[in-house]
């Protein structure tokens, strides 16, 4: 689905920030995890977010 790890990272970061801004404050905790994740970890986070 995603050819580029960095585009997946950007999309997940956008979602985490949007969730935190909309009242789901705990999503801000995902930001560091997303920022530091390797490609495989990003795929797992994307599954948690329902992206895959």
PyMOL commands that set and color helices and strands:
alter all, ss='L'
color gray80, all
select helices_A, chain A and resi 5-21+25-36+39-48
alter helices_A, ss='H'
color red, helices_A
deselect
rebuild
show_as cartoon
